[in-house]
C-alpha cells in the first residue's frame, strides 16, 4: 500500500494532470501529510487495519473533503493518476478491478459545487 500511495503522489508532483490536485494539497497540509493520510485511509478502506479511523475517529471521506473544492475534472485526474500508479506498480486481478471501481465511486461522490476557494455557488 505504501508503494502505491508513494507512486501516486510522485505522479501528482510530476504529471501535468496532477497540477490542480497539487495546488489543492498546498492549500491544506501539503503533500507529505496527504501521503501519510492517504496511506492510513486506504489501508482501512481496502480491508486492512483502520489507521485513519484510529487516528481521527471516522472514515467519512465526504467529511474529510467537505472544505475542498473538487471538480469533475479533479476527480477524473485523481482517478487517471491512481490508475497509472496501479499500472506502474503492476497490480492486477479481480481485487484490483474492484478497487478501481470503488475509487471511481468515491471520487465521483466527492465532486461538489464549491468555488475555487471553497465557497458554495450562489
Backbone torsions as a table, in degrees:
resi	resn	phi	psi	omega
1	UNK	NA	-41.8	179.9
2	UNK	-59.5	-42.2	179.5
3	UNK	-62.3	-41.2	179.2
4	UNK	-64.5	-46.6	-179.3
5	UNK	-63.6	-43.3	179.2
6	UNK	-64.3	-42.4	177.3
7	UNK	-60.8	-44.8	179.6
8	UNK	-59.4	-48.8	-178.6
9	UNK	-72.6	-28.7	172.1
10	UNK	-61.6	-39.7	177.7
11	UNK	-67.0	-41.1	177.7
12	UNK	-58.3	-36.4	-177.5
13	UNK	-81.1	-14.9	-174.6
14	UNK	-123.3	-26.2	-177.0
15	UNK	-86.3	135.9	178.7
16	UNK	-55.2	-28.6	177.3
17	UNK	-65.0	-20.5	-178.0
18	UNK	-86.9	-4.5	-174.6
19	UNK	-55.7	-51.2	-179.2
20	UNK	-66.0	-39.1	178.9
21	UNK	-64.6	-39.3	178.6
22	UNK	-63.4	-42.8	177.4
23	UNK	-59.5	-41.3	178.5
24	UNK	-61.8	-40.8	180.0
25	UNK	-66.7	-36.3	179.8
26	UNK	-70.2	-22.5	175.3
27	UNK	-76.9	-17.7	178.7
28	UNK	-100.9	-131.4	-176.8
29	UNK	-90.7	0.2	177.8
30	UNK	96.6	171.1	-174.4
31	UNK	-69.9	-40.1	-179.4
32	UNK	-61.3	-41.5	175.7
33	UNK	-61.6	-44.8	-179.3
34	UNK	-63.2	-39.2	177.9
35	UNK	-57.7	-47.0	-177.4
36	UNK	-67.4	-45.6	-178.2
37	UNK	-70.0	-33.9	176.1
38	UNK	-63.7	-44.1	176.0
39	UNK	-59.1	-49.2	-179.5
40	UNK	-57.6	-44.9	-178.0
41	UNK	-68.7	-49.6	-174.4
42	UNK	-63.5	-33.0	176.4
43	UNK	-54.1	-51.9	-179.4
44	UNK	-71.8	-39.7	-179.3
45	UNK	-59.9	-34.0	-177.2
46	UNK	-97.9	13.6	170.9
47	UNK	102.4	1.2	178.6
48	UNK	-95.3	-158.8	-179.5
49	UNK	-61.5	138.2	-176.1
50	UNK	-92.2	69.0	-179.8
51	UNK	-57.5	-42.7	-177.6
52	UNK	-63.8	-44.6	178.5
53	UNK	-60.7	-44.2	179.9
54	UNK	-61.9	-35.9	-176.7
55	UNK	-83.0	-39.4	-170.9
56	UNK	-114.1	-10.5	177.2
57	UNK	83.2	4.1	177.5
58	UNK	-159.1	168.3	175.6
59	UNK	-131.8	32.2	-176.2
60	UNK	-85.5	100.9	-176.3
61	UNK	-65.0	-31.8	177.7
62	UNK	-66.0	-40.2	176.5
63	UNK	-64.4	-41.9	179.7
64	UNK	-59.5	-34.2	-173.4
65	UNK	-109.4	10.5	-174.6
66	UNK	-57.6	-30.7	-177.6
67	UNK	-91.5	-3.0	-172.8
68	UNK	-100.1	123.0	176.2
69	UNK	-72.9	112.9	-177.1
70	UNK	-120.0	115.5	178.4
71	UNK	-90.6	167.2	175.8
72	UNK	-60.6	-37.0	177.3
73	UNK	-63.8	-40.8	176.9
74	UNK	-60.6	-44.5	179.9
75	UNK	-61.8	-43.8	-179.8
76	UNK	-66.7	-37.9	177.1
77	UNK	-64.9	-42.3	177.6
78	UNK	-58.5	-47.6	-178.7
79	UNK	-63.7	-41.7	-179.7
80	UNK	-64.0	-42.4	179.9
81	UNK	-70.5	-37.1	176.1
82	UNK	-66.0	-40.2	177.8
83	UNK	-61.2	-42.5	178.1
84	UNK	-63.8	-40.8	178.5
85	UNK	-62.7	-42.3	177.9
86	UNK	-59.9	-43.5	179.2
87	UNK	-65.3	-44.9	-179.7
88	UNK	-64.7	-30.0	177.8
89	UNK	-81.8	-3.3	179.6
90	UNK	59.6	39.3	176.1
91	UNK	-89.1	136.8	-179.8
92	UNK	-156.6	172.1	177.5
93	UNK	112.9	173.5	-177.3
94	UNK	-59.3	-36.7	179.9
95	UNK	-66.8	-33.5	178.1
96	UNK	-72.8	-37.3	175.5
97	UNK	-61.3	-41.6	177.2
98	UNK	-64.8	-39.2	179.0
99	UNK	-63.0	-44.0	178.7
100	UNK	-60.7	-43.2	178.5
101	UNK	-63.0	-41.1	178.6
102	UNK	-64.9	-42.0	177.7
103	UNK	-60.1	-43.6	-179.7
104	UNK	-62.4	-46.2	-179.2
105	UNK	-58.9	-47.6	-177.6
106	UNK	-68.7	-45.7	-178.1
107	UNK	-58.2	-42.1	-178.1
108	UNK	-72.8	-26.6	176.7
109	UNK	-74.3	-16.2	-179.4
110	UNK	-86.1	-11.7	178.0
111	UNK	-61.7	131.2	-176.9
112	UNK	-136.4	178.0	-179.9
113	UNK	-104.0	24.3	175.8
114	UNK	-70.7	137.9	177.5
115	UNK	-70.4	-174.8	-177.3
116	UNK	-55.1	-30.5	-177.3
117	UNK	-105.7	18.4	175.1
118	UNK	82.7	20.9	179.5
119	UNK	-109.8	132.6	-178.3
120	UNK	-61.2	152.3	177.4
121	UNK	-66.4	145.7	178.6
122	UNK	-87.6	NA	NA
